[in-house]
Each structure stands twice: as C-alpha cells, then as structure tokens.
Amino acid sequence: MLWLIATFFLLIYMAIVLEEWLQWDRTLLALGGAVLLWGLYASTQPTLSEALKTLVHSAEKTSQIVLFLLAVMILVEWIRENGGFVLLQKWLLHDSALQELWRITWVTFFLSAVIDNMTSTLVMLAIIKARHLERDRQWTLVSMVVLASNAGGAWSPIGDVTTTMLWIAGMVTPLGLIQGGFAAAVLNCLLPLLLCTRLFMGSRASQMRSPLPTSDSSLTGPGGFEHLVLSMGLVLMLMIPVLAHLTNWPPAMVAVLCLLALACVVDPWLSKAKSRETPKVAAKSHTRLISAFFKIDWPSIVFILGILLCMDLLHEAGVLAHLSKFMHDYLGQEFNQIFALGLLSAFLDNIPLVSASMNMFSLSVYPLDHGLWLLLAYCAGTGGSLLILGSAAGIVAMGQEGLKFAWYLRNFTFKALVGYVGGTGVFWLMR
C-alpha cells in the first residue's frame, strides 16, 4: 500500500508539472489528489475514526499556514490598490543603466523580504516595462529581478511560503532566520549581479520618463496618499514577526490581528482623509479592503492547501521516512541532501519539497534554528532561480515579459548557479 500511495502521488504531481500541456488546472489536481490520497489511506486503517483523527491533526497544521498567507495577501493587495507601490517607480529611475540595474536589484531583494516574492516581481516588472530597453538588457534586468526576489524571500519569515512554513512549524525563529540566512542570500544575489554588470557598464537608460498608466491598478490608486499607504502597509507587515516573537502567539493569529487593525482603524481613517481631499472617491475607499479580499490569488491558496495535505499524508503513510533513508544512504551528510533538494527545486515546486523535508528531519535531532533548517530555507528559496520555471517569480516573468526558457537557460542559469553555490558556501563555512 505504501508504494501504491507513493505512485499515485507521483502521477498527481507529474500531472501538475505538465498542466500546460495537459490543459488541466493544477489547483483542482492538488486538492482532488489530496482527497483521493486521504481516502486511499483511510481504507488501509483499522478504523475510520483513526483515519479521521489523523486527518484532523493534518488539517490543523495546514490551516495555520493557509490563514497566515490569506491575511498577508489581503494586506499586500490593499497596498497595491491604494497606490503604495507607485512610489518605487519614482525612486528607481536613473539616467545610468548600471545604477538602475543595481537599484532595482537591491530594492527587489529587500522588498521581497517584506512582501512575497511573486508580488515584488510583479511590481518591479511594471516599472521595467516603462524603460523600453533593448531585448537582451531588458531580459537580463527581469532575470535579476526574479533572482533577487527569490533570494530576498529566503531570509525572511514572511518573504516566501517555504520560510513561513518553517517558521509556523517551529523550526526557525524570525531572528534566527535573518541572522543565519542573510549573508548567504546577499551573496546569492551579489555574484550574479556582478556578472551582469558588464552588460550595463557605460550605458545610459532609456530617456523615456512617462509614468505608468493610471489604469494600472497594481501600482496606482486614488487620493494621493501613496506615502502613507506604503509606510502603513509595510509597518503592519513588519509587525507580524515582531509581535509573534514578543507574545509567543501563532503567526497566523498575529497576521489576522494586524489585518483587523487595518480594517477597523487604518482603512476607515484613510477613507475619511481621502473624502476630505477627493470626495468623489470616498465611497470607493470604504470598500478597498473588501475589494482586496476578492482580488487575492485564491487558486494559489487552494493549491498550497492541497499540496500540504498531500505531503502530510505521505508523512503519515511512511513514504517520506523511506525517502529520507534513501537520501541518507546515497548522499550521506544532511548538507548534501539539502543541497540536492535545492537543485531539485529548479524542476519541482519548492512547497512540497520543503513540506517533505520538514517531515524527513526531526526537531529532536535538529532543534530550533539549527543550521539544517536555515540551509533548507536558503536552498529551497533560491534553487528555483536556476531555471525560469523553477519559481513563481520566474513563471510571472515569462508571462509578463515573454522571457523565453531557452534564453534564460543560455544566459542566466550559470549566473544563478554561481550565486547558489556561493550562498551554500557560507553555510559550509559555518558548519
């Protein structure tokens, strides 16, 4: 039965990987696969109540992650709808193409540590589109945005789904993740940036300075309160790990409380302020947070839920224990196993890989903030940069900019590999 469950999961996962060719929806595949796998598992248990008890425990763990992501995505969407991100465009434009490359890269790196890497990529791509650079330079800039967003999310508990999973599961703390992963993430971003510098050296950026269209709701919003919106939104995002650390409350609960503060205090006050300045948008302003709730990426939330339920089932069925033994026998040290998992994340989604790793290694052996968990956060977060299809940020870049898989493989995979190896070298020296 163990091999039957493992085979069935592989078929589901391959269908998800090949969704573009099969024309099947990955969200339905993940959620439907989770239901079928749990049904198959329940049929092997002595009693139905025992299987239901296991399912309830799994649902309790995954619901914390899903609730946290839901609250954070609503907050980010509120910032976007109210024009907070339009300020970044004004700060990043520069006459020197090299200066612009460095500014966009490092702003993306730090921004993705506060908001998720896919959102930071979307914001930066909207800015890059206004530059009208020649193709290779524009795609290089877009590629650096993808790499910087993945690297930036790897050292923050709220920067990537995988680091959030490790934090909520009690394997890392926000402070431990920052202290242990920041240097490696910086090196991961810096080395490819230095390799890209030659292409931009001595060049001038496009002289086109026209602002983005006001109809672009991802960047602009009414009322002229962009500074206030951006600062308030980022403060609330940063307060989540701080309050969770000070109160020892679950991060999901703290995220919902921050969202409640936004709904009950910040958003009504901002609506009143806007109504005094621009009465015509007052009515719309009162529905901004509700509108953000309906505009978040619900399919991604459901997909993550389905994948997490699948991975918990593999853990309960003993599949991951066999995988752990196989990797230990053939790869030896845990460092080599995590390094290989990072490379694998260039081909497979890092969410199930991290979920599997969390069940393969025990907290009793590797305590809170152990180097293994920090290395896992880094490798899973940055390994996807090796291929353009290896991360959500890369897939967004392909869709928004028309970036080709073959071009990225030829021009950027080696640069990303240099950064990945350089970052893991930091952990190797710290062992």
C-alpha distance (Angstrom), angle and dihedral (degrees) to the residues before:
residue distance angle dihedral
M1 . . .
L2 3.83 . .
W3 3.79 91.6 .
L4 3.79 91.1 44.6
I5 3.81 90.8 55.3
A6 3.82 91.4 46.1
T7 3.82 92.0 48.9
F8 3.79 92.4 47.3
F9 3.80 91.1 51.2
L10 3.81 91.7 49.4
L11 3.80 89.9 53.2
I12 3.80 90.5 51.3
Y13 3.78 91.5 47.3
M14 3.79 93.9 48.2
A15 3.80 88.9 51.4
I16 3.81 88.5 53.4
V17 3.80 91.8 49.4
L18 3.82 91.1 48.5
E19 3.81 95.4 42.1
E20 3.82 91.8 119.6
W21 3.80 91.8 59.4
L22 3.81 96.9 35.7
Q23 3.82 92.9 45.9
W24 3.80 90.2 -136.1
D25 3.79 123.6 138.9
R26 3.81 112.4 -111.4
T27 3.81 92.0 -151.1
L28 3.79 92.9 59.8
L29 3.80 90.8 41.8
A30 3.82 92.3 54.3
L31 3.80 96.6 44.2
G32 3.81 94.8 39.9
G33 3.80 90.3 46.0
A34 3.81 90.7 52.2
V35 3.81 91.3 52.5
L36 3.81 92.6 48.1
L37 3.81 93.2 45.9
W38 3.79 92.8 50.1
G39 3.80 89.4 47.3
L40 3.80 90.0 52.2
Y41 3.81 90.3 47.9
A42 3.82 92.1 48.8
S43 3.80 90.3 54.6
T44 3.81 89.9 60.4
Q45 3.82 95.9 51.8
P46 3.82 122.7 95.9
T47 3.82 91.8 -123.7
L48 3.78 135.3 16.6
S49 3.81 91.8 -128.9
E50 3.80 90.7 60.6
A51 3.81 91.2 53.6
L52 3.82 91.5 47.0
K53 3.81 91.0 50.9
T54 3.81 89.8 55.0
L55 3.80 91.6 46.8
V56 3.82 92.4 51.2
H57 3.81 90.4 51.8
S58 3.81 90.7 50.2
A59 3.82 92.5 46.9
E60 3.81 89.9 51.1
K61 3.81 91.7 56.7
T62 3.79 96.5 44.2
S63 3.81 94.5 44.5
Q64 3.81 90.6 63.1
I65 3.80 91.2 57.0
V66 3.81 93.6 44.6
L67 3.82 93.1 48.0
F68 3.79 91.3 49.2
L69 3.81 92.7 50.1
L70 3.78 90.9 46.6
A71 3.81 93.3 54.8
V72 3.81 93.8 45.4
M73 3.82 93.6 47.7
I74 3.82 90.9 51.9
L75 3.81 90.2 51.0
V76 3.80 92.8 49.7
E77 3.80 91.7 47.6
W78 3.82 89.6 51.7
I79 3.82 90.0 55.2
R80 3.80 90.9 49.5
E81 3.79 95.1 47.8
N82 3.80 92.1 50.4
G83 3.81 93.9 51.2
G84 3.80 99.5 -108.8
F85 3.78 94.2 139.1
V86 3.82 94.9 53.6
L87 3.81 88.5 81.9
L88 3.78 91.2 66.3
Q89 3.79 90.5 64.6
K90 3.80 91.3 58.2
W91 3.81 92.4 48.1
L92 3.82 96.7 47.7
L93 3.81 104.0 48.1
H94 3.82 114.4 101.7
D95 3.82 138.1 162.6
S96 3.81 92.2 -123.5
A97 3.82 114.4 74.3
L98 3.81 89.3 -153.1
Q99 3.81 92.1 52.9
E100 3.78 89.5 48.4
L101 3.81 91.6 50.6
W102 3.81 92.1 52.8
R103 3.79 94.3 43.1
I104 3.79 94.7 49.3
T105 3.81 92.2 45.0
W106 3.80 96.6 52.0
V107 3.80 95.9 38.9
T108 3.81 87.5 52.5
F109 3.80 90.0 48.0
F110 3.81 94.2 54.5
L111 3.81 96.1 34.5
S112 3.80 92.1 55.6
A113 3.81 88.8 55.2
V114 3.81 88.5 63.1
I115 3.81 101.0 34.8
D116 3.79 125.3 28.0
N117 3.80 118.7 -78.7
M118 3.81 94.6 -116.5
T119 3.82 92.3 55.3
S120 3.80 93.3 46.0
T121 3.82 88.8 50.6
L122 3.81 91.6 52.1
V123 3.80 91.3 49.9
M124 3.80 92.9 49.7
L125 3.80 94.0 45.6
A126 3.79 90.0 54.4
I127 3.81 88.2 55.5
I128 3.82 94.7 44.9
K129 3.80 92.0 52.9
A130 3.80 89.2 67.5
R131 3.83 92.2 58.5
H132 3.85 99.7 72.5
L133 3.82 94.0 -152.4
E134 3.79 122.0 169.7
R135 3.79 113.4 -87.9
D136 3.81 103.5 -99.1
R137 3.80 93.4 45.7
Q138 3.78 92.8 45.9
W139 3.79 92.6 48.7
T140 3.80 90.4 47.1
L141 3.80 89.1 53.1
V142 3.81 90.6 47.8
S143 3.82 90.6 48.5
M144 3.80 90.8 52.5
V145 3.80 89.0 51.3
V146 3.81 89.8 54.1
L147 3.80 92.4 48.4
A148 3.82 94.2 43.7
S149 3.81 92.8 49.1
N150 3.81 91.7 51.4
A151 3.81 92.2 46.1
G152 3.80 92.8 46.0
G153 3.77 92.7 52.2
A154 3.82 93.0 50.6
W155 3.82 95.9 72.1
S156 3.81 99.1 42.1
P157 3.82 127.5 76.5
I158 3.82 89.9 -140.4
G159 3.81 98.6 36.3
D160 3.80 99.3 82.2
V161 3.80 137.6 18.3
T162 3.81 90.7 -120.5
T163 3.81 95.2 54.2
T164 3.80 88.8 46.1
M165 3.80 89.2 53.4
L166 3.81 91.8 51.4
W167 3.80 91.8 46.8
I168 3.80 96.2 48.3
A169 3.82 90.6 45.6
G170 3.82 89.2 57.5
M171 3.80 97.0 -114.9
V172 3.81 97.4 116.4
T173 3.79 136.4 21.1
P174 3.82 123.2 -140.6
L175 3.81 91.6 -113.3
G176 3.80 93.6 45.5
L177 3.80 91.7 48.8
I178 3.80 92.3 50.5
Q179 3.80 94.8 45.5
G180 3.80 94.6 44.2
G181 3.80 100.8 38.4
F182 3.80 107.2 31.9
A183 3.83 98.3 81.8
A184 3.81 92.9 47.4
A185 3.81 91.8 47.6
V186 3.81 91.7 49.8
L187 3.80 91.0 51.3
N188 3.80 90.5 46.8
C189 3.80 88.6 56.9
L190 3.81 98.9 36.2
L191 3.81 99.8 54.3
P192 3.84 96.3 55.5
L193 3.81 89.0 42.0
L194 3.79 90.6 57.0
L195 3.80 89.9 49.2
C196 3.83 89.8 52.2
T197 3.80 94.3 47.0
R198 3.82 94.3 83.0
L199 3.81 91.9 62.4
F200 3.82 91.8 56.3
M201 3.79 100.3 35.5
G202 3.82 114.3 122.0
S203 3.80 94.1 4.3
R204 3.78 129.4 120.7
A205 3.77 123.1 -133.3
S206 3.76 120.8 -118.1
Q207 3.79 112.8 -73.0
M208 3.79 91.0 -136.9
R209 3.80 104.7 116.2
S210 3.81 99.8 167.9
P211 3.80 113.1 139.6
L212 3.74 122.0 -116.6
P213 3.81 115.6 -89.3
T214 3.78 112.7 -83.3
S215 3.79 88.8 -131.2
D216 3.81 89.2 69.2
S217 3.80 97.8 103.0
S218 3.79 91.3 -173.8
L219 3.78 90.3 73.7
T220 3.79 111.7 16.6
G221 3.76 136.8 56.3
P222 3.80 138.8 169.3
G223 3.74 128.1 -90.9
G224 3.80 105.9 47.5
F225 3.82 93.2 -107.7
E226 3.80 96.3 121.8
H227 3.83 95.8 128.8
L228 3.79 91.2 51.9
V229 3.79 94.2 45.1
L230 3.81 94.1 49.5
S231 3.82 94.6 45.9
M232 3.82 94.5 45.4
G233 3.78 92.9 46.0
L234 3.80 94.6 49.0
V235 3.82 92.0 45.6
L236 3.80 90.6 53.9
M237 3.82 90.6 48.3
L238 3.79 91.8 50.3
M239 3.80 91.9 46.9
I240 3.80 91.7 62.8
P241 3.85 97.7 74.1
V242 3.82 91.6 34.5
L243 3.81 94.8 54.2
A244 3.80 92.2 40.8
H245 3.80 88.9 54.9
L246 3.81 94.7 45.9
T247 3.81 97.2 44.4
N248 3.82 100.7 31.3
W249 3.80 87.6 -133.8
P250 3.80 119.7 146.2
P251 3.83 110.4 -86.9
A252 3.81 90.4 -125.0
M253 3.81 90.8 58.8
V254 3.82 91.8 48.4
A255 3.81 91.6 48.7
V256 3.81 91.0 52.3
L257 3.82 90.6 48.4
C258 3.82 90.3 52.3
L259 3.79 88.5 49.9
L260 3.80 89.0 50.0
A261 3.82 90.1 52.5
L262 3.79 88.4 51.4
A263 3.80 92.5 50.0
C264 3.81 97.6 43.7
V265 3.81 102.9 34.7
V266 3.81 116.8 11.4
D267 3.81 101.4 39.1
P268 3.85 96.6 46.2
W269 3.80 91.5 45.9
L270 3.80 90.8 48.9
S271 3.81 90.5 48.6
K272 3.79 91.5 53.4
A273 3.79 91.4 47.4
K274 3.80 90.3 50.5
S275 3.80 91.9 47.7
R276 3.80 90.3 57.8
E277 3.80 91.8 49.7
T278 3.81 100.0 36.2
P279 3.82 112.4 11.9
K280 3.81 93.4 -174.8
V281 3.81 93.2 68.0
A282 3.80 95.9 44.6
A283 3.79 95.3 97.5
K284 3.79 92.8 48.4
S285 3.79 91.7 48.1
H286 3.80 91.8 60.6
T287 3.81 90.5 60.4
R288 3.80 97.0 45.2
L289 3.82 96.5 105.1
I290 3.79 92.8 44.0
S291 3.79 89.1 49.6
A292 3.83 90.2 51.4
F293 3.81 89.4 53.9
F294 3.81 91.2 59.0
K295 3.82 95.0 42.6
I296 3.81 99.7 55.6
D297 3.79 119.8 107.8
W298 3.82 99.8 -90.7
P299 3.83 95.5 170.4
S300 3.82 89.5 59.2
I301 3.81 90.7 50.8
V302 3.81 91.6 51.7
F303 3.82 91.2 44.7
I304 3.80 91.5 53.6
L305 3.81 90.3 48.1
G306 3.80 91.7 52.4
I307 3.81 94.3 47.0
L308 3.81 92.8 48.3
L309 3.81 91.3 50.6
C310 3.81 89.6 49.7
M311 3.80 92.8 51.1
D312 3.80 92.9 47.8
L313 3.79 88.4 52.4
L314 3.82 90.8 52.1
H315 3.79 88.1 51.9
E316 3.80 93.6 49.8
A317 3.81 91.8 46.2
G318 3.84 92.1 52.4
V319 3.81 96.4 -115.7
L320 3.80 93.7 122.5
A321 3.78 91.7 49.5
H322 3.81 89.1 58.4
L323 3.81 90.7 46.5
S324 3.79 90.5 51.5
K325 3.79 91.2 51.6
F326 3.83 91.2 48.3
M327 3.83 92.2 51.4
H328 3.79 91.6 45.9
D329 3.81 91.9 51.1
Y330 3.81 95.6 48.2
L331 3.83 103.7 29.7
G332 3.76 101.1 32.4
Q333 3.79 113.9 -162.9
E334 3.80 121.3 55.6
F335 3.83 89.0 -122.0
N336 3.81 90.0 62.8
Q337 3.80 91.6 46.6
I338 3.82 93.9 53.0
F339 3.82 91.5 43.6
A340 3.82 89.1 54.2
L341 3.81 91.3 47.5
G342 3.81 88.7 55.0
L343 3.79 91.0 53.4
L344 3.79 89.1 47.5
S345 3.82 90.2 55.1
A346 3.83 87.6 69.0
F347 3.82 86.3 69.8
L348 3.81 102.8 27.5
D349 3.80 132.7 43.2
N350 3.81 111.2 -87.5
I351 3.83 93.7 -140.4
P352 3.82 96.0 72.0
L353 3.81 90.9 38.0
V354 3.82 91.8 56.4
S355 3.78 91.3 41.5
A356 3.81 89.2 53.4
S357 3.81 92.4 46.5
M358 3.80 91.5 50.8
N359 3.79 88.0 59.3
M360 3.81 94.9 41.0
F361 3.81 95.7 58.3
S362 3.79 123.7 51.0
L363 3.81 128.5 -133.0
S364 3.80 88.4 -141.0
V365 3.81 88.9 64.2
Y366 3.80 98.4 32.0
P367 3.83 107.7 34.7
L368 3.79 129.5 -158.4
D369 3.85 113.5 -48.6
H370 3.79 92.3 6.0
G371 3.79 114.1 163.0
L372 3.81 90.7 -111.4
W373 3.82 92.3 63.6
L374 3.80 91.7 45.5
L375 3.81 90.9 49.4
L376 3.81 89.7 48.3
A377 3.82 91.1 52.9
Y378 3.81 90.7 50.1
C379 3.81 98.2 44.1
A380 3.80 95.7 44.1
G381 3.79 91.9 46.2
T382 3.80 98.5 46.9
G383 3.82 103.3 28.4
G384 3.79 90.0 77.6
S385 3.82 89.4 66.5
L386 3.80 90.5 72.4
L387 3.81 90.0 79.4
I388 3.79 127.4 28.2
L389 3.82 90.0 -127.5
G390 3.79 92.0 50.6
S391 3.80 97.2 87.1
A392 3.80 141.0 32.4
A393 3.81 88.8 -116.3
G394 3.80 90.8 55.8
I395 3.78 93.1 49.0
V396 3.81 89.4 50.8
A397 3.83 89.6 51.6
M398 3.80 91.3 52.0
G399 3.77 91.4 51.6
Q400 3.81 97.8 42.4
E401 3.81 101.0 38.3
G402 3.80 103.5 23.7
L403 3.81 90.1 -119.3
K404 3.80 108.6 177.9
F405 3.80 124.1 -131.0
A406 3.82 92.7 -136.4
W407 3.84 93.0 49.2
Y408 3.82 91.7 51.4
L409 3.80 91.7 46.3
R410 3.80 91.4 50.5
N411 3.81 99.3 40.7
F412 3.78 107.9 26.5
T413 3.80 114.4 20.1
F414 3.81 92.4 81.6
K415 3.82 91.0 49.5
A416 3.80 90.3 50.0
L417 3.82 90.5 48.2
V418 3.82 90.7 52.7
G419 3.79 89.6 53.0
Y420 3.81 92.6 45.7
V421 3.80 93.9 50.8
G422 3.81 91.3 43.7
G423 3.80 91.7 53.9
T424 3.80 93.7 47.8
G425 3.78 87.2 50.6
V426 3.82 88.0 65.8
F427 3.82 90.0 57.8
W428 3.80 91.0 44.9
L429 3.81 90.4 55.7
M430 3.82 91.4 47.1
R431 3.82 94.3 53.9
